[in-house]
Structures are given as C-alpha cells and as structure tokens.
Amino acid sequence: MSGSFVDNVGRWASLPATVAIVAMLALLSWSISTDNLWAAMVSGSLLAAIIVFGGSVVLIPDNLGSKATERTMRIASSTLEHMRVGLTPDSCNAVCQIILPETTALAVSLTDTQVVLAYVGEKDADYPPGSPNTAPTMEVLKSGRMETFSTRDPWYSLVGGLPAAKDNTQIQNEGYPVSVIAPLMVADKPVGTLKLYYRNGKQVDRTQLTIARGLATLISAQLSTYELNRQAELTAQAELKALQAQINPHFLFNTLNTIASLTRTDPAQARELLRDFSVFYRRTLESSESRITLEQELEQTRRYLTIEKARFGEDRIIEREYIEEGLEGITVPSFLVQPIVENAVRHAMRDEGALHIDVHATVDGQDVLIAVADDGLGMDEDAKERLLAQAQMPKSSSSGTGMALRNVAERVERFYGVGSGIEVVSRLGEGTVITLRLADATPGDFVLDA
C-alpha cells in the first residue's frame, strides 16, 4: 500500500511541478531577452527551488522535501553576492565552500569553458585553479546536459580505457569513482560547469542528482543576472562614448572663430576663453566615469555657457542656479544638465533680448528633481509631442533636440530605475521647463525641514 501511495503522490506532485518549471523557464527566457535583471534573478532562484522541491517531494518525505527547498534558498542567498562578479577564481572558491557542506559530495568544483576555477574538498592540492578541464567536463560543455561519469562506464574506453589512460580524466576518477557534472548556461550557451565528486555510486541517489541540477540552474540564473548587468554597463559606456562623439561641430567652429576674433579685440578675454574651452573639451572627452557629482556637472554647464556668452554677448544669456543645500554632492550621470541647457541656447533664444535659464535641484520625498527652465521661444503642443516622440525613437531615427533628450532620458532611467523619467512642459512664446526625476536619489543623511 505504501508503494501505491508514494506513486500517487509522485503522479499528483509531478504535474504542478512540471507546470511550474515550464512557467519559470518561460519567465527566465523572457527576462533575459528583455534585460529585466530582477525578473531573471527571481525566476532563476524559484526555478532552482522548484526543481529541488519537485525531486524531493517524490523521493523523500514532506519534511525532508521542505528542508531541501530551504537549503536551496539558503544557498541562493549566500551565493548571490559572490556571483555578482561572474566566474572568477575567488567567487567560485567562495561558492564551492558554500555548496560542499550542503551535499554528500567529497569535493565540489567550478570551471569555465577551459580551466578549473575552484576546487574545494578532498585532494584539493591536485586541482589548483588554472588546471585544464578534463575530457568529461568538455563532453558536458559540448552536450549542454548534466551527466554522471564513473570509472566503470564504457564511455572511458573512448578516451583510452582503463587502467592504461593516465590523463587528467583517469587521475580524477581514480580518487573519485563517480562524478556528477552539470553545465552552467547563460543565454542557452554553456559558460562553465558545476562538478560534484562522490566516493562511489551508492552516494549518488536521485536526491543528490536533483540537488546538483537545481544548484547548476541557480548559479546559471545568477550568472545570467551578472551578464545582463555587464552588458548594461557596457551599453552605458558605449552610449557615453557616442554622446562624447556627438559634439556639435558648429559649436566647435563658432567657438574657434570667436576666440580668433577676440585675439584682435580683447586678447586677455581670448586667453581666458581658450582656457575655458580647453577645460570644457578635456572634461567632455575624458569623462569616462559612470557618474560625477552634481556640482561637477554644473561646472561643466557653466563652462559651456561662458563660451556661448563670449559668442552672443554677456547680456544675451542669463543663467541662475537654485540648488537645495546638500544636493551638490549627489552623484549623477555625466551629460545630464549640460545637453538640456545647450538645447535651450540653440533652439529657444530669440533674435533679440536675453534668454534666462534657471537650473533647479530640489528634493521630493526620496526623489531628486532637477529642472531646467527657460523663457525662450517655447513650443506648441504639437511641437512638444513631436519632440517627445523623437526622444523615444531608435538612435538611428532621431536627431537634434530629440537625440539629446533621448540620451538624457535613457541615462536617467538606466541609473535610477522605476519611478524615474523626464517631463516636458512648454508654452509657445513663453518658454520651456524640462524636469528630470531621479528616483531614490536623496542623500541618505538628508533631513527634510519640519
């Protein structure tokens, strides 16, 4: 009767487990394809837990199944911090140290596609980081499937047989007759393996295989999150380089012409302007850091306006700053304020009279608001909608003001996430206000007035 009961439990448990696994796989695939970092991490962790729980509920009692699930979630929490930096010898060693006590294996190893990155357990001196991958490891990397290898398996005859073969494969399995090797997959490609070694086949039951599969899935999900983060950072750096390369050639030529003219009429001002111009371009071309302080961004904006004032006249551009105390030191993406101010000078200035440009930075709850307001030509509702539409177009489709606005909007959303964004308010003949909302950017020690 007990056997029938277990079979029934297994049948009933396998259906929801299968549905849940399919759902998590779909979510993981979607999250990776859409660069949704948090969804990838959560779906991967849940998938690993479902795999472990699904195997445990059929093979072992409920209380032990719960313990297996708790074990997986505990490992997920412990290994996540290390996998944030990807597959490195240090991160892999730390993860192997965490995994080994959670299994009945004698040793645990992590590899990339070429070499051993970490090995923890018995005979660790025989497998230092950098040791070449064994033939079974390369077989798993090629197949993309978890496999179990033993010195008694016919597979070894393909690599020289026993006991004559004395390569890494043979040496490895003399000490550990059974090894379980699971691939680590990122975007459906193997990037490494998780290897568990056992003294004999009796130690490798279905629970151990389920745990190995779940751990490999978990680490793969965490590596996928790392890869998405890395790609996002590379994209941000590439966009910054592209933004630096988009220096308006007209601005360059106009500035050089202005300096050339001043060398005849006001040599002292020409020298000062040339110095400001040099610093402005050096900061523009050398600014490869992800973030700078708001004060540094405002300094760069002032240098730009100094150059434009020399061209148009000091009385044509009046800039004022209203920065709430304590916000000068917050870090922001470079090229956040200056491109918006430049757009105001290029597109909002009238043929006569002064253009007033005000830069505000204030706190709104946990968010920081940065606004650039001008009293220039402004836009009607149709023109504003066209501008916002251009700002949302692909890079190859937008240009001019829309491109600058899109670059700023994308950087705000990338660095500050949900709740961040850009708002444009404009009235024809009255001016334009562009407001950036930086979610959760309030300094930690900032205290609101009662």
Secondary structure, DSSP 8 states (H G I E B T S, - for coil): -HHHHHHHHHHHHHHHHHHHHHHHHHHHHHHHHTT-HHHHHHHHHHHHHHHHHHHHHHHS-HHHHHHHHHHHHHHHHHHHHHHTT-S-HHHHHHHHHHHGGGSS-SEEEEE-SSBEEEEEETTGGGS-TT-B--HHHHHHHHH-S-EEEETTSGGGGGGT-TTT--SHHHHHHHH-SEEEEEEEEETTEEEEEEEEEESSGGG--HHHHHHHHHHHHHHHHHHHHHHHHHHHHHHHHHHHHHHHHT--HHHHHHHHHHHHHHHHH-HHHHHHHHHHHHHHHHHHHH--SSEEEHHHHHHHHHHHHHHHHHHH-TTTEEEEEEE-TT-TT-EEESSSSHHHHHHHHHHT--SSS-EEEEEEEEEETTEEEEEEEE-SS---HHHHHHHHHHHTS-TTT--HHHHHHHHHHHHHHHHH-TT-EEEEEEETTTEEEEEEEETT-S-TT-----
